[in-house]
Amino acid sequence: MKKIKKLSLKIIIVGEPAVGKTSLVKKFVSGQFAKDYRSSIGTNIFIKKINLKNIGKVTIQLWDIAGQERWINMRRSYYVGSKGVLIVGDLTRKNTFDQIRHFWVPDVKQHCEVAPIVLLANKNDLEKELSEKEINSLGKEINAISIVYTSAKTGENVEMAFKIISEQVINKFY
């Protein structure tokens, strides 16, 4: 693949409140993990430049979108122009994966129908309520291009997850 100059990718990260969306983004962007929880208001936008193998430097715009229901009307406007989607579930709360199936994927596909999806099974450092089989089944059902087990606290697979979605976006759109 040829090197692409000044490429900027808009990637959204969605999921239920308190699944770790902001923690994952902050760990990726700054290497920091905050122990206190503060819910996002609307959306937070983070920017990071990364170097991808065989591609070169890429700027990623990460739109960390609030999961609370009260933001549903605004959320859809934040989806516009997205090239990739990270959908996050909390391994300690099975219902967050049910919501991925019943709410998040239909919502995202309505507004970003061609964007590749990576499923993040977050909080892998804690005791799980779901089996790997259940996660894999959901991943197939929602046509996720990849399933990545992450921990924002330990940093496990965080950078890899963001690189996977970035590479998939480039392969699909550029």
N, C-alpha and C positions, 0 to 999 in steps of 0.2 A: 504494500500500500504506500502511496506517495505521501510525503509530508504536506500537511495542510497548514497554511499560515493564518494566524489570528482567528482561530475558530473558537466560538463561544457557544456553549450548550446550556439550555434551560432545562433543568431537571427538577421535578417536584418530588417531595417526600410527604406521604400521607399515611393516615392511620388514626385509630382511636386516641383519645386523650391519654397521656401518661404511658404510652408504649415505648418512649425513648427517642422520638424523632429528633428533637432539638439536641439531646445528648449525643446522638450519633453524628449529627452535623457538626456540632462543636468539637467533638473528638477528632473528626476528620480535618476540619479547618484549622484548629489551634492546638490539638493534642490535649485539650483540657477536658476534665469531667467534673461537673458540678453535682454535689450530693443533694442539694436542695431542688425541689420541683417547683417550677413556675410555669403555668400554662401559657401557651403562645396566644397572642392576640392578633387575629387575622392571619398575617404571614410574616415570617422573618426571612430576609434574603441575605445569603452568604455568598461570597465569591472566593474561589480558590483556583490558582493555576497549578496544573499538574503536567507531568511529562509522561506521555503514553508511548510504550514500545512501538516502533515502526510508524508512529504518527507525529510525535513531537509535542510541543507545548500546546495545551488546551486550557481555556478558561471555562470553568464550570460555574454557572449561576444556580445555586441551590435554593429553591423556594420551599421553606419549611412551613407547611400550611396547617393552621390550627384544626384540631379534630373535633372541637365542640360543635354541637348541632346549631348553636346560635350563629355560627359563621357560614352556614350552608349557602346562603345567597351570594355572599362575597367570594367564597371559595371557588366557585365555578369561573369567575373572572380571572382568578389567579392561575387557572389551568391553561389559559390561552397561550399558545406558542410553545408549550412544553414538548420536548423531544424525547424525554424519558421519565419513567415513574418508578420510584422506590416506594413500595407499600410495606409498612412495618406492623408486625404483630408482636405481642408480648407473650413469651413462652410461659409466663407464670399465670396468664389469664386466657383461658380457652376462648372466651367470648370475643376477644379482640380478633381472633382468626375467623370466627363466625361472621363478624362484621365486615371483614375483608371480602368474604364470599357474597354477603347479602347487600352490603352498601357500597364499600369503597371501589371494588372493581366495576360494578355497573355505573357508578358515578363518574369514575375516571374515563371509562370507555365511551361514555356519552359525549365527553368533551375532548378527549385525547385518544381517539380510537386507534390510531396507528402507532402510538408510542409504545416502545418495548417496556415490559414490566419486570422488575426484579423484586422477589419476595424476600424480605428480611425478617428472620425469626430472631428477635432481639431478647436480651437478658439471658443469654446462654450460660452465664455464670451462676444462675440461680436454679432452684428446683423447678422442674417443668410440669405443666398440666397436660401437655400434648406429647404424643409419640412422634418419632421421625416419620413413621408411616403416614400419620395424619397430615403432617406438614407437606410431605411429598405429594400426597393425594390432592391437597388444596393447590399446590403449585401447578400440577397438571391441569386441574379443573379451570384455573384462571389463566392458563397459557403463559405462565411466568417463564422467562427465558433462563432464569437461574433462581436458585434458592440459596441464600447465604445465612448461616447462623452467626450472629454477631453479639458482641457485648460492648456497649459504649463505655462501661466501667473499666474493663480490662484492655479494651482496644482490639479484641479478637475480631479479625476479618473486616474491620471497619474500612480501612483503606481499600482492601480488595473489592468490597461491595461497590464503592463509588467508581473504581476503575472499571469494573464489569459493566455497569450501566453506561458509563461514558463510551467505552469501546463499542457497545451494542448500538448506541445512538449514532456513532460515526459510521459504523457498518451499514446501518439502515438508511441514513439520510445523506451521507456525504461520499 
